[in-house]
Amino acid sequence: METRRNSNKEDIVEKGMWHYVFFHGILRFGLTGGILVSIINVFIVRNNLWLHIIADLVLFPLLGVLWGISMWGFLKGKMK
């Protein structure tokens, strides 16, 4: 089981940091979080709804970049 985890980590590291940041940070974390918060805002916010949706779909992917970079550093630290 441990060798499978290590090979998966090695595959991720082999693809590179920006690949990881894009797919795991921006797409998985950022867009998913932005869409979920936008759906919640549909039920909570009554005025300026489109402004909140656009802000969520811009801010969360930007936060996803930061999340992806920090998780990349964590992953690289675990590889050593």
PyMOL Python script that loads the backbone (N, CA, C, O; Angstrom):
from pymol import cmd

cmd.read_pdbstr("""\
ATOM      1  N   MET A   1       0.828  -1.187   0.000  1.00  0.00           N
ATOM      2  CA  MET A   1       0.000   0.000   0.000  1.00  0.00           C
ATOM      3  C   MET A   1       0.874   1.254   0.000  1.00  0.00           C
ATOM      4  O   MET A   1       0.568   2.235  -0.678  1.00  0.00           O
ATOM      5  N   GLU A   2       1.947   1.211   0.754  1.00  0.00           N
ATOM      6  CA  GLU A   2       2.838   2.379   0.834  1.00  0.00           C
ATOM      7  C   GLU A   2       3.527   2.644  -0.497  1.00  0.00           C
ATOM      8  O   GLU A   2       3.724   3.801  -0.867  1.00  0.00           O
ATOM      9  N   THR A   3       3.899   1.584  -1.230  1.00  0.00           N
ATOM     10  CA  THR A   3       4.561   1.795  -2.520  1.00  0.00           C
ATOM     11  C   THR A   3       3.600   2.402  -3.533  1.00  0.00           C
ATOM     12  O   THR A   3       4.013   3.182  -4.391  1.00  0.00           O
ATOM     13  N   ARG A   4       2.308   2.047  -3.440  1.00  0.00           N
ATOM     14  CA  ARG A   4       1.316   2.634  -4.350  1.00  0.00           C
ATOM     15  C   ARG A   4       1.176   4.136  -4.081  1.00  0.00           C
ATOM     16  O   ARG A   4       1.091   4.931  -5.018  1.00  0.00           O
ATOM     17  N   ARG A   5       1.152   4.523  -2.801  1.00  0.00           N
ATOM     18  CA  ARG A   5       1.078   5.942  -2.450  1.00  0.00           C
ATOM     19  C   ARG A   5       2.298   6.689  -2.945  1.00  0.00           C
ATOM     20  O   ARG A   5       2.183   7.789  -3.485  1.00  0.00           O
ATOM     21  N   ASN A   6       3.465   6.096  -2.762  1.00  0.00           N
ATOM     22  CA  ASN A   6       4.691   6.749  -3.206  1.00  0.00           C
ATOM     23  C   ASN A   6       4.722   6.889  -4.714  1.00  0.00           C
ATOM     24  O   ASN A   6       5.169   7.915  -5.227  1.00  0.00           O
ATOM     25  N   SER A   7       4.259   5.883  -5.435  1.00  0.00           N
ATOM     26  CA  SER A   7       4.268   5.986  -6.895  1.00  0.00           C
ATOM     27  C   SER A   7       3.267   7.044  -7.359  1.00  0.00           C
ATOM     28  O   SER A   7       3.523   7.738  -8.343  1.00  0.00           O
ATOM     29  N   ASN A   8       2.136   7.177  -6.670  1.00  0.00           N
ATOM     30  CA  ASN A   8       1.174   8.217  -7.011  1.00  0.00           C
ATOM     31  C   ASN A   8       1.781   9.601  -6.763  1.00  0.00           C
ATOM     32  O   ASN A   8       1.637  10.499  -7.593  1.00  0.00           O
ATOM     33  N   LYS A   9       2.447   9.772  -5.644  1.00  0.00           N
ATOM     34  CA  LYS A   9       3.113  11.046  -5.354  1.00  0.00           C
ATOM     35  C   LYS A   9       4.198  11.335  -6.374  1.00  0.00           C
ATOM     36  O   LYS A   9       4.362  12.475  -6.809  1.00  0.00           O
ATOM     37  N   GLU A  10       4.935  10.306  -6.754  1.00  0.00           N
ATOM     38  CA  GLU A  10       5.993  10.494  -7.750  1.00  0.00           C
ATOM     39  C   GLU A  10       5.408  10.895  -9.098  1.00  0.00           C
ATOM     40  O   GLU A  10       5.987  11.720  -9.804  1.00  0.00           O
ATOM     41  N   ASP A  11       4.267  10.318  -9.459  1.00  0.00           N
ATOM     42  CA  ASP A  11       3.597  10.708 -10.708  1.00  0.00           C
ATOM     43  C   ASP A  11       3.165  12.172 -10.661  1.00  0.00           C
ATOM     44  O   ASP A  11       3.323  12.904 -11.637  1.00  0.00           O
ATOM     45  N   ILE A  12       2.624  12.588  -9.531  1.00  0.00           N
ATOM     46  CA  ILE A  12       2.198  13.980  -9.366  1.00  0.00           C
ATOM     47  C   ILE A  12       3.389  14.913  -9.470  1.00  0.00           C
ATOM     48  O   ILE A  12       3.322  15.930 -10.160  1.00  0.00           O
ATOM     49  N   VAL A  13       4.475  14.582  -8.794  1.00  0.00           N
ATOM     50  CA  VAL A  13       5.670  15.424  -8.818  1.00  0.00           C
ATOM     51  C   VAL A  13       6.270  15.462 -10.209  1.00  0.00           C
ATOM     52  O   VAL A  13       6.780  16.495 -10.642  1.00  0.00           O
ATOM     53  N   GLU A  14       6.213  14.340 -10.911  1.00  0.00           N
ATOM     54  CA  GLU A  14       6.768  14.274 -12.262  1.00  0.00           C
ATOM     55  C   GLU A  14       6.024  15.201 -13.232  1.00  0.00           C
ATOM     56  O   GLU A  14       6.636  15.768 -14.137  1.00  0.00           O
ATOM     57  N   LYS A  15       4.713  15.355 -13.046  1.00  0.00           N
ATOM     58  CA  LYS A  15       3.934  16.241 -13.920  1.00  0.00           C
ATOM     59  C   LYS A  15       4.244  17.711 -13.682  1.00  0.00           C
ATOM     60  O   LYS A  15       4.044  18.534 -14.575  1.00  0.00           O
ATOM     61  N   GLY A  16       4.718  18.046 -12.517  1.00  0.00           N
ATOM     62  CA  GLY A  16       5.144  19.415 -12.261  1.00  0.00           C
ATOM     63  C   GLY A  16       4.198  20.207 -11.375  1.00  0.00           C
ATOM     64  O   GLY A  16       3.034  19.856 -11.183  1.00  0.00           O
ATOM     65  N   MET A  17       4.749  21.291 -10.844  1.00  0.00           N
ATOM     66  CA  MET A  17       4.009  22.111  -9.903  1.00  0.00           C
ATOM     67  C   MET A  17       2.807  22.796 -10.548  1.00  0.00           C
ATOM     68  O   MET A  17       1.717  22.785  -9.975  1.00  0.00           O
ATOM     69  N   TRP A  18       2.981  23.387 -11.718  1.00  0.00           N
ATOM     70  CA  TRP A  18       1.883  24.149 -12.315  1.00  0.00           C
ATOM     71  C   TRP A  18       0.741  23.259 -12.770  1.00  0.00           C
ATOM     72  O   TRP A  18      -0.414  23.687 -12.768  1.00  0.00           O
ATOM     73  N   HIS A  19       1.041  22.043 -13.155  1.00  0.00           N
ATOM     74  CA  HIS A  19      -0.012  21.078 -13.460  1.00  0.00           C
ATOM     75  C   HIS A  19      -0.815  20.791 -12.202  1.00  0.00           C
ATOM     76  O   HIS A  19      -2.045  20.763 -12.239  1.00  0.00           O
ATOM     77  N   TYR A  20      -0.125  20.579 -11.094  1.00  0.00           N
ATOM     78  CA  TYR A  20      -0.782  20.317  -9.814  1.00  0.00           C
ATOM     79  C   TYR A  20      -1.617  21.517  -9.373  1.00  0.00           C
ATOM     80  O   TYR A  20      -2.762  21.363  -8.949  1.00  0.00           O
ATOM     81  N   VAL A  21      -1.037  22.708  -9.476  1.00  0.00           N
ATOM     82  CA  VAL A  21      -1.747  23.923  -9.060  1.00  0.00           C
ATOM     83  C   VAL A  21      -2.997  24.120  -9.913  1.00  0.00           C
ATOM     84  O   VAL A  21      -4.054  24.467  -9.386  1.00  0.00           O
ATOM     85  N   PHE A  22      -2.890  23.905 -11.212  1.00  0.00           N
ATOM     86  CA  PHE A  22      -4.040  24.102 -12.092  1.00  0.00           C
ATOM     87  C   PHE A  22      -5.150  23.098 -11.794  1.00  0.00           C
ATOM     88  O   PHE A  22      -6.290  23.500 -11.559  1.00  0.00           O
ATOM     89  N   PHE A  23      -4.842  21.808 -11.799  1.00  0.00           N
ATOM     90  CA  PHE A  23      -5.886  20.800 -11.652  1.00  0.00           C
ATOM     91  C   PHE A  23      -6.391  20.662 -10.220  1.00  0.00           C
ATOM     92  O   PHE A  23      -7.597  20.557  -9.998  1.00  0.00           O
ATOM     93  N   HIS A  24      -5.488  20.661  -9.253  1.00  0.00           N
ATOM     94  CA  HIS A  24      -5.922  20.458  -7.873  1.00  0.00           C
ATOM     95  C   HIS A  24      -6.302  21.762  -7.182  1.00  0.00           C
ATOM     96  O   HIS A  24      -7.246  21.797  -6.393  1.00  0.00           O
ATOM     97  N   GLY A  25      -5.575  22.826  -7.475  1.00  0.00           N
ATOM     98  CA  GLY A  25      -5.860  24.097  -6.828  1.00  0.00           C
ATOM     99  C   GLY A  25      -6.996  24.851  -7.481  1.00  0.00           C
ATOM    100  O   GLY A  25      -7.997  25.162  -6.835  1.00  0.00           O
ATOM    101  N   ILE A  26      -6.845  25.148  -8.764  1.00  0.00           N
ATOM    102  CA  ILE A  26      -7.829  25.992  -9.451  1.00  0.00           C
ATOM    103  C   ILE A  26      -9.108  25.214  -9.763  1.00  0.00           C
ATOM    104  O   ILE A  26     -10.202  25.661  -9.418  1.00  0.00           O
ATOM    105  N   LEU A  27      -8.981  24.066 -10.408  1.00  0.00           N
ATOM    106  CA  LEU A  27     -10.184  23.345 -10.823  1.00  0.00           C
ATOM    107  C   LEU A  27     -10.876  22.631  -9.661  1.00  0.00           C
ATOM    108  O   LEU A  27     -12.077  22.806  -9.458  1.00  0.00           O
ATOM    109  N   ARG A  28     -10.138  21.840  -8.908  1.00  0.00           N
ATOM    110  CA  ARG A  28     -10.779  21.050  -7.855  1.00  0.00           C
ATOM    111  C   ARG A  28     -11.159  21.891  -6.653  1.00  0.00           C
ATOM    112  O   ARG A  28     -12.281  21.780  -6.159  1.00  0.00           O
ATOM    113  N   PHE A  29     -10.255  22.729  -6.168  1.00  0.00           N
ATOM    114  CA  PHE A  29     -10.538  23.537  -4.988  1.00  0.00           C
ATOM    115  C   PHE A  29     -11.278  24.816  -5.357  1.00  0.00           C
ATOM    116  O   PHE A  29     -12.334  25.108  -4.797  1.00  0.00           O
ATOM    117  N   GLY A  30     -10.731  25.572  -6.292  1.00  0.00           N
ATOM    118  CA  GLY A  30     -11.254  26.893  -6.601  1.00  0.00           C
ATOM    119  C   GLY A  30     -12.621  26.897  -7.249  1.00  0.00           C
ATOM    120  O   GLY A  30     -13.548  27.526  -6.739  1.00  0.00           O
ATOM    121  N   LEU A  31     -12.756  26.210  -8.355  1.00  0.00           N
ATOM    122  CA  LEU A  31     -14.041  26.221  -9.050  1.00  0.00           C
ATOM    123  C   LEU A  31     -15.126  25.479  -8.274  1.00  0.00           C
ATOM    124  O   LEU A  31     -16.274  25.920  -8.225  1.00  0.00           O
ATOM    125  N   THR A  32     -14.762  24.367  -7.676  1.00  0.00           N
ATOM    126  CA  THR A  32     -15.749  23.630  -6.885  1.00  0.00           C
ATOM    127  C   THR A  32     -16.233  24.471  -5.713  1.00  0.00           C
ATOM    128  O   THR A  32     -17.436  24.558  -5.468  1.00  0.00           O
ATOM    129  N   GLY A  33     -15.315  25.086  -4.994  1.00  0.00           N
ATOM    130  CA  GLY A  33     -15.701  25.952  -3.878  1.00  0.00           C
ATOM    131  C   GLY A  33     -16.507  27.144  -4.344  1.00  0.00           C
ATOM    132  O   GLY A  33     -17.501  27.504  -3.713  1.00  0.00           O
ATOM    133  N   GLY A  34     -16.099  27.761  -5.437  1.00  0.00           N
ATOM    134  CA  GLY A  34     -16.821  28.907  -5.975  1.00  0.00           C
ATOM    135  C   GLY A  34     -18.238  28.557  -6.385  1.00  0.00           C
ATOM    136  O   GLY A  34     -19.168  29.320  -6.125  1.00  0.00           O
ATOM    137  N   ILE A  35     -18.408  27.417  -7.020  1.00  0.00           N
ATOM    138  CA  ILE A  35     -19.745  26.988  -7.438  1.00  0.00           C
ATOM    139  C   ILE A  35     -20.614  26.677  -6.222  1.00  0.00           C
ATOM    140  O   ILE A  35     -21.783  27.059  -6.182  1.00  0.00           O
ATOM    141  N   LEU A  36     -20.051  25.985  -5.231  1.00  0.00           N
ATOM    142  CA  LEU A  36     -20.830  25.671  -4.031  1.00  0.00           C
ATOM    143  C   LEU A  36     -21.257  26.932  -3.287  1.00  0.00           C
ATOM    144  O   LEU A  36     -22.407  27.039  -2.862  1.00  0.00           O
ATOM    145  N   VAL A  37     -20.348  27.881  -3.128  1.00  0.00           N
ATOM    146  CA  VAL A  37     -20.691  29.125  -2.439  1.00  0.00           C
ATOM    147  C   VAL A  37     -21.698  29.924  -3.265  1.00  0.00           C
ATOM    148  O   VAL A  37     -22.584  30.566  -2.700  1.00  0.00           O
ATOM    149  N   SER A  38     -21.576  29.893  -4.578  1.00  0.00           N
ATOM    150  CA  SER A  38     -22.551  30.584  -5.431  1.00  0.00           C
ATOM    151  C   SER A  38     -23.941  29.980  -5.276  1.00  0.00           C
ATOM    152  O   SER A  38     -24.930  30.711  -5.233  1.00  0.00           O
ATOM    153  N   ILE A  39     -24.027  28.669  -5.193  1.00  0.00           N
ATOM    154  CA  ILE A  39     -25.320  28.014  -4.992  1.00  0.00           C
ATOM    155  C   ILE A  39     -25.909  28.404  -3.643  1.00  0.00           C
ATOM    156  O   ILE A  39     -27.105  28.673  -3.541  1.00  0.00           O
ATOM    157  N   ILE A  40     -25.082  28.435  -2.617  1.00  0.00           N
ATOM    158  CA  ILE A  40     -25.551  28.868  -1.298  1.00  0.00           C
ATOM    159  C   ILE A  40     -26.011  30.317  -1.348  1.00  0.00           C
ATOM    160  O   ILE A  40     -27.030  30.664  -0.750  1.00  0.00           O
ATOM    161  N   ASN A  41     -25.267  31.174  -2.059  1.00  0.00           N
ATOM    162  CA  ASN A  41     -25.643  32.585  -2.168  1.00  0.00           C
ATOM    163  C   ASN A  41     -26.977  32.782  -2.875  1.00  0.00           C
ATOM    164  O   ASN A  41     -27.679  33.755  -2.601  1.00  0.00           O
ATOM    165  N   VAL A  42     -27.336  31.886  -3.769  1.00  0.00           N
ATOM    166  CA  VAL A  42     -28.624  31.992  -4.452  1.00  0.00           C
ATOM    167  C   VAL A  42     -29.764  31.985  -3.428  1.00  0.00           C
ATOM    168  O   VAL A  42     -30.764  32.682  -3.600  1.00  0.00           O
ATOM    169  N   PHE A  43     -29.608  31.204  -2.378  1.00  0.00           N
ATOM    170  CA  PHE A  43     -30.658  31.103  -1.374  1.00  0.00           C
ATOM    171  C   PHE A  43     -30.544  32.163  -0.280  1.00  0.00           C
ATOM    172  O   PHE A  43     -31.535  32.461   0.387  1.00  0.00           O
ATOM    173  N   ILE A  44     -29.364  32.736  -0.085  1.00  0.00           N
ATOM    174  CA  ILE A  44     -29.164  33.693   1.003  1.00  0.00           C
ATOM    175  C   ILE A  44     -29.244  35.140   0.522  1.00  0.00           C
ATOM    176  O   ILE A  44     -29.946  35.955   1.120  1.00  0.00           O
ATOM    177  N   VAL A  45     -28.531  35.461  -0.550  1.00  0.00           N
ATOM    178  CA  VAL A  45     -28.427  36.839  -1.018  1.00  0.00           C
ATOM    179  C   VAL A  45     -29.595  37.130  -1.963  1.00  0.00           C
ATOM    180  O   VAL A  45     -29.871  36.363  -2.885  1.00  0.00           O
ATOM    181  N   ARG A  46     -30.259  38.225  -1.720  1.00  0.00           N
ATOM    182  CA  ARG A  46     -31.401  38.570  -2.559  1.00  0.00           C
ATOM    183  C   ARG A  46     -31.085  39.705  -3.537  1.00  0.00           C
ATOM    184  O   ARG A  46     -31.667  39.746  -4.621  1.00  0.00           O
ATOM    185  N   ASN A  47     -30.188  40.618  -3.190  1.00  0.00           N
ATOM    186  CA  ASN A  47     -29.838  41.700  -4.107  1.00  0.00           C
ATOM    187  C   ASN A  47     -28.379  41.567  -4.510  1.00  0.00           C
ATOM    188  O   ASN A  47     -27.556  41.055  -3.750  1.00  0.00           O
ATOM    189  N   ASN A  48     -28.070  42.029  -5.703  1.00  0.00           N
ATOM    190  CA  ASN A  48     -26.718  41.931  -6.286  1.00  0.00           C
ATOM    191  C   ASN A  48     -26.245  40.483  -6.395  1.00  0.00           C
ATOM    192  O   ASN A  48     -25.072  40.191  -6.165  1.00  0.00           O
ATOM    193  N   LEU A  49     -27.146  39.591  -6.739  1.00  0.00           N
ATOM    194  CA  LEU A  49     -26.811  38.163  -6.813  1.00  0.00           C
ATOM    195  C   LEU A  49     -25.711  37.900  -7.837  1.00  0.00           C
ATOM    196  O   LEU A  49     -24.772  37.156  -7.554  1.00  0.00           O
ATOM    197  N   TRP A  50     -25.815  38.502  -9.024  1.00  0.00           N
ATOM    198  CA  TRP A  50     -24.820  38.249 -10.064  1.00  0.00           C
ATOM    199  C   TRP A  50     -23.449  38.756  -9.657  1.00  0.00           C
ATOM    200  O   TRP A  50     -22.435  38.159 -10.018  1.00  0.00           O
ATOM    201  N   LEU A  51     -23.406  39.849  -8.911  1.00  0.00           N
ATOM    202  CA  LEU A  51     -22.131  40.363  -8.416  1.00  0.00           C
ATOM    203  C   LEU A  51     -21.471  39.358  -7.472  1.00  0.00           C
ATOM    204  O   LEU A  51     -20.260  39.143  -7.531  1.00  0.00           O
ATOM    205  N   HIS A  52     -22.270  38.751  -6.610  1.00  0.00           N
ATOM    206  CA  HIS A  52     -21.736  37.741  -5.687  1.00  0.00           C
ATOM    207  C   HIS A  52     -21.275  36.490  -6.435  1.00  0.00           C
ATOM    208  O   HIS A  52     -20.234  35.918  -6.112  1.00  0.00           O
ATOM    209  N   ILE A  53     -22.040  36.074  -7.422  1.00  0.00           N
ATOM    210  CA  ILE A  53     -21.671  34.874  -8.186  1.00  0.00           C
ATOM    211  C   ILE A  53     -20.362  35.107  -8.943  1.00  0.00           C
ATOM    212  O   ILE A  53     -19.473  34.255  -8.928  1.00  0.00           O
ATOM    213  N   ILE A  54     -20.247  36.256  -9.602  1.00  0.00           N
ATOM    214  CA  ILE A  54     -19.020  36.559 -10.342  1.00  0.00           C
ATOM    215  C   ILE A  54     -17.835  36.665  -9.390  1.00  0.00           C
ATOM    216  O   ILE A  54     -16.751  36.160  -9.685  1.00  0.00           O
ATOM    217  N   ALA A  55     -18.038  37.317  -8.254  1.00  0.00           N
ATOM    218  CA  ALA A  55     -16.951  37.438  -7.273  1.00  0.00           C
ATOM    219  C   ALA A  55     -16.516  36.061  -6.768  1.00  0.00           C
ATOM    220  O   ALA A  55     -15.321  35.798  -6.634  1.00  0.00           O
ATOM    221  N   ASP A  56     -17.482  35.187  -6.489  1.00  0.00           N
ATOM    222  CA  ASP A  56     -17.143  33.836  -6.020  1.00  0.00           C
ATOM    223  C   ASP A  56     -16.360  33.059  -7.069  1.00  0.00           C
ATOM    224  O   ASP A  56     -15.401  32.359  -6.744  1.00  0.00           O
ATOM    225  N   LEU A  57     -16.769  33.185  -8.326  1.00  0.00           N
ATOM    226  CA  LEU A  57     -16.114  32.425  -9.383  1.00  0.00           C
ATOM    227  C   LEU A  57     -14.780  33.023  -9.811  1.00  0.00           C
ATOM    228  O   LEU A  57     -14.056  32.412 -10.597  1.00  0.00           O
ATOM    229  N   VAL A  58     -14.446  34.201  -9.310  1.00  0.00           N
ATOM    230  CA  VAL A  58     -13.129  34.791  -9.555  1.00  0.00           C
ATOM    231  C   VAL A  58     -12.227  34.596  -8.335  1.00  0.00           C
ATOM    232  O   VAL A  58     -11.069  34.201  -8.473  1.00  0.00           O
ATOM    233  N   LEU A  59     -12.755  34.870  -7.152  1.00  0.00           N
ATOM    234  CA  LEU A  59     -11.932  34.813  -5.942  1.00  0.00           C
ATOM    235  C   LEU A  59     -11.536  33.390  -5.546  1.00  0.00           C
ATOM    236  O   LEU A  59     -10.396  33.151  -5.147  1.00  0.00           O
ATOM    237  N   PHE A  60     -12.458  32.461  -5.652  1.00  0.00           N
ATOM    238  CA  PHE A  60     -12.131  31.097  -5.231  1.00  0.00           C
ATOM    239  C   PHE A  60     -11.035  30.454  -6.092  1.00  0.00           C
ATOM    240  O   PHE A  60     -10.148  29.813  -5.528  1.00  0.00           O
ATOM    241  N   PRO A  61     -11.045  30.589  -7.420  1.00  0.00           N
ATOM    242  CA  PRO A  61      -9.912  30.059  -8.184  1.00  0.00           C
ATOM    243  C   PRO A  61      -8.586  30.754  -7.835  1.00  0.00           C
ATOM    244  O   PRO A  61      -7.535  30.114  -7.848  1.00  0.00           O
ATOM    245  N   LEU A  62      -8.627  32.058  -7.523  1.00  0.00           N
ATOM    246  CA  LEU A  62      -7.392  32.729  -7.085  1.00  0.00           C
ATOM    247  C   LEU A  62      -6.906  32.150  -5.760  1.00  0.00           C
ATOM    248  O   LEU A  62      -5.708  31.943  -5.567  1.00  0.00           O
ATOM    249  N   LEU A  63      -7.830  31.894  -4.862  1.00  0.00           N
ATOM    250  CA  LEU A  63      -7.456  31.226  -3.615  1.00  0.00           C
ATOM    251  C   LEU A  63      -6.975  29.803  -3.879  1.00  0.00           C
ATOM    252  O   LEU A  63      -6.130  29.281  -3.153  1.00  0.00           O
ATOM    253  N   GLY A  64      -7.516  29.184  -4.915  1.00  0.00           N
ATOM    254  CA  GLY A  64      -7.081  27.845  -5.304  1.00  0.00           C
ATOM    255  C   GLY A  64      -5.625  27.816  -5.736  1.00  0.00           C
ATOM    256  O   GLY A  64      -4.931  26.822  -5.522  1.00  0.00           O
ATOM    257  N   VAL A  65      -5.152  28.915  -6.351  1.00  0.00           N
ATOM    258  CA  VAL A  65      -3.732  29.002  -6.718  1.00  0.00           C
ATOM    259  C   VAL A  65      -2.887  28.968  -5.446  1.00  0.00           C
ATOM    260  O   VAL A  65      -1.903  28.232  -5.368  1.00  0.00           O
ATOM    261  N   LEU A  66      -3.273  29.765  -4.454  1.00  0.00           N
ATOM    262  CA  LEU A  66      -2.523  29.775  -3.192  1.00  0.00           C
ATOM    263  C   LEU A  66      -2.589  28.426  -2.497  1.00  0.00           C
ATOM    264  O   LEU A  66      -1.589  27.944  -1.965  1.00  0.00           O
ATOM    265  N   TRP A  67      -3.766  27.820  -2.502  1.00  0.00           N
ATOM    266  CA  TRP A  67      -3.936  26.511  -1.888  1.00  0.00           C
ATOM    267  C   TRP A  67      -3.075  25.471  -2.610  1.00  0.00           C
ATOM    268  O   TRP A  67      -2.413  24.655  -1.970  1.00  0.00           O
ATOM    269  N   GLY A  68      -3.087  25.506  -3.939  1.00  0.00           N
ATOM    270  CA  GLY A  68      -2.312  24.541  -4.716  1.00  0.00           C
ATOM    271  C   GLY A  68      -0.816  24.675  -4.482  1.00  0.00           C
ATOM    272  O   GLY A  68      -0.108  23.674  -4.367  1.00  0.00           O
ATOM    273  N   ILE A  69      -0.331  25.918  -4.411  1.00  0.00           N
ATOM    274  CA  ILE A  69       1.095  26.135  -4.164  1.00  0.00           C
ATOM    275  C   ILE A  69       1.479  25.651  -2.772  1.00  0.00           C
ATOM    276  O   ILE A  69       2.525  25.027  -2.593  1.00  0.00           O
ATOM    277  N   SER A  70       0.635  25.937  -1.789  1.00  0.00           N
ATOM    278  CA  SER A  70       0.967  25.493  -0.426  1.00  0.00           C
ATOM    279  C   SER A  70       0.908  23.968  -0.309  1.00  0.00           C
ATOM    280  O   SER A  70       1.745  23.371   0.368  1.00  0.00           O
ATOM    281  N   MET A  71      -0.066  23.337  -0.957  1.00  0.00           N
ATOM    282  CA  MET A  71      -0.144  21.881  -0.915  1.00  0.00           C
ATOM    283  C   MET A  71       1.006  21.237  -1.688  1.00  0.00           C
ATOM    284  O   MET A  71       1.472  20.156  -1.327  1.00  0.00           O
ATOM    285  N   TRP A  72       1.460  21.896  -2.744  1.00  0.00           N
ATOM    286  CA  TRP A  72       2.617  21.403  -3.484  1.00  0.00           C
ATOM    287  C   TRP A  72       3.845  21.389  -2.567  1.00  0.00           C
ATOM    288  O   TRP A  72       4.601  20.418  -2.541  1.00  0.00           O
ATOM    289  N   GLY A  73       4.031  22.475  -1.821  1.00  0.00           N
ATOM    290  CA  GLY A  73       5.153  22.525  -0.876  1.00  0.00           C
ATOM    291  C   GLY A  73       5.033  21.443   0.180  1.00  0.00           C
ATOM    292  O   GLY A  73       6.032  20.827   0.551  1.00  0.00           O
ATOM    293  N   PHE A  74       3.829  21.204   0.667  1.00  0.00           N
ATOM    294  CA  PHE A  74       3.601  20.147   1.648  1.00  0.00           C
ATOM    295  C   PHE A  74       3.916  18.782   1.055  1.00  0.00           C
ATOM    296  O   PHE A  74       4.552  17.950   1.703  1.00  0.00           O
ATOM    297  N   LEU A  75       3.472  18.552  -0.176  1.00  0.00           N
ATOM    298  CA  LEU A  75       3.717  17.277  -0.850  1.00  0.00           C
ATOM    299  C   LEU A  75       5.208  17.061  -1.085  1.00  0.00           C
ATOM    300  O   LEU A  75       5.721  15.962  -0.875  1.00  0.00           O
ATOM    301  N   LYS A  76       5.896  18.102  -1.517  1.00  0.00           N
ATOM    302  CA  LYS A  76       7.346  17.975  -1.738  1.00  0.00           C
ATOM    303  C   LYS A  76       8.075  17.723  -0.430  1.00  0.00           C
ATOM    304  O   LYS A  76       9.057  16.981  -0.402  1.00  0.00           O
ATOM    305  N   GLY A  77       7.606  18.334   0.657  1.00  0.00           N
ATOM    306  CA  GLY A  77       8.220  18.088   1.954  1.00  0.00           C
ATOM    307  C   GLY A  77       8.024  16.657   2.426  1.00  0.00           C
ATOM    308  O   GLY A  77       8.904  16.095   3.079  1.00  0.00           O
ATOM    309  N   LYS A  78       6.873  16.056   2.101  1.00  0.00           N
ATOM    310  CA  LYS A  78       6.608  14.671   2.481  1.00  0.00           C
ATOM    311  C   LYS A  78       7.418  13.688   1.643  1.00  0.00           C
ATOM    312  O   LYS A  78       7.652  12.557   2.070  1.00  0.00           O
ATOM    313  N   MET A  79       7.850  14.113   0.446  1.00  0.00           N
ATOM    314  CA  MET A  79       8.606  13.235  -0.440  1.00  0.00           C
ATOM    315  C   MET A  79      10.039  13.044   0.045  1.00  0.00           C
ATOM    316  O   MET A  79      10.671  12.042  -0.287  1.00  0.00           O
ATOM    317  N   LYS A  80      10.552  13.975   0.813  1.00  0.00           N
ATOM    318  CA  LYS A  80      11.960  13.889   1.258  1.00  0.00           C
ATOM    319  C   LYS A  80      12.153  12.908   2.360  1.00  0.00           C
ATOM    320  O   LYS A  80      13.273  12.726   2.836  1.00  0.00           O
TER     321      LYS A  80
END
""", "prot")
cmd.dss("prot")
cmd.show_as("cartoon", "prot")
cmd.util.cbc("prot")
cmd.orient("prot")
